[in-house]
Amino acid sequence: MDAAINLNLTSAPNVVRAFGEELHFYLTGEETDGRFTQWLEITPPGVGPPLHYHTNEEEWFYVQMGTVSFYREGKWTEVGAGSRVYIPRGVVHAFKNTGDEPLHMLITTAPSGFENFMGRCAVEFAAPSGPDMGRIIEIAGEHGIHFVQD
């Protein structure tokens, strides 16, 4: 075979912390030729992103542990472990851990790039004075992620 295979079997995932969540990146754009990014997201009870949409990526979720409510098409729907949710590019969505234990979801975005957004946000969240939310909104816009009002 002529095709090269990227086997990353021994390295630990890159862990990023932002927005009160912990993301363990398993596959990034560097490893998938920009096709997709995949990570485990651990979300504490009561936490989740605000309403937003992506102009660049499609996103799909696989709930491994916990209970989560997803907002899509104007309504919230609660699901549990084993559930799968697909969010097309441009669709306003959000999720929130509605359980009393950490939520674990395997999340994939295509094309890749979400890891770069979260990495930049993690730097802001690690600042001694806390994140500058104006800067977070600016970074999001640079990555095609737009927050919306309820």
N, C-alpha and C positions, 0 to 999 in steps of 0.2 A: 504494500500500500504506500502511496506517495503522501497521503495526508498526515500531518503532524497531529498528535494527540497531546493535549495539555493535561497531565495527570498531577494533581496537587493533593497527594494522599497523606502527607505527613505534617503539613503546616497547620497551625491552629487558625481559626477564623479571625479576621480583623474585627475587634469589638469597638463600637462607637456608642457614646452616651450623649443623648440630647433629648429635649422635650420630656424629660422624666422617664424615658424609655432606654432600653439597652438593645442594640442591634449587633448580631453576630453575622458578618458577611461571609457567606460560603463561596459564592461565585460573583466576581465583579466583571465589569466591561473589559478589563485587561485580560481576563481569562477566557472570555467568551467572544472575543473580537467585536465587542460593542453590542452584541445581540441582546443580552439580558443581564440582570443582576438578581441574585437570590440571597436571602438572609433569614435568620430566625430573629423575630422581634419579641422581646419580653416586656410586657406592659403591666405596671402595677394596677391594682384596683382603682377604679374611678378615673383613670388616665386614658387619653386618646387625643388625636389631633383635632383641630378645629375644622369646620367645613372648608373644603378646598377642591380644586381640580388640577389636573396635569394637562399641559398642552403637548408634552413630549412623550409620556409613557402611558402604556396600559398597565394595569396592576391586578394581580390575583393573589388571593389569600387562602391558606389552608389552616384551619384552627386545629392545633394539636392538643392544647389543654386550656380549659377555662370556658368562660361565657363572655360573649361580646355582642354588642349592638352595633349594627352597621346602618349608616344613613345613606340612602340611595333613592333616587326618584321621588324625593319629597317625604320619605317616611323612614322611621327607624324599625329595624327588624332584629330581634335577638336570636342568636344561634350558639351552638355549643361545639364541642370537640367533634371532629370529622366533617364539619361543614366547609364548603368551598364557596368563595365569593369572587366574582369577576367584575372589575370596574374598567370600562372602556375609557380611552383618552377623552378628555373634555367633560366627563360626567362629575357633577358635584357629589362629594362623598365625605364620610368621616367614619370613625369607629370609636368605641369606648368600652373599656373593660368594665362590664357590669357585674362581674363576680366578686368574690371576696378573697381570691388568690391570684397570683400573677398569671396573666394570659400569655400563652405561647402560640405564635402564628408563624408559619413558613410563608414568606411573602416573595413574590417575583414581580419585577417590572421589566418591560421591554419597550424600547431598547434600553440598554444600560445607561447609567449616569446618576441614578438616585444615590449611589454610594458617595459620589462627589458632593452632592447637596448636603447629605447628612454629615459628612466629614467636615465641611465648612461650618455647619451649624454647631457641631460638637466643640469646635474651637471657641465659638461665642459663648456656649453654655459653660465652658471650663474657665472663663474669665473670673478673676477674683471678685469683681463687682457684679457678676451675673450677666446674663445675655442682654444685649441691646436689641430689643424686639424690633425696632425700626430697621436695624441691620439684618435681622433674621428675615423680615419681609422682603428686603432688597435682595438678599441671597436667593430666597425662594423664587422671586420674579426672574432672576438671571437663569434659573434652572427650569423655567416654565411651570412653576407651581404657584397657584394664585388662591389666596384665602378669600372667602366670601362671607357676607353677613347672613345671619339667620333670617 
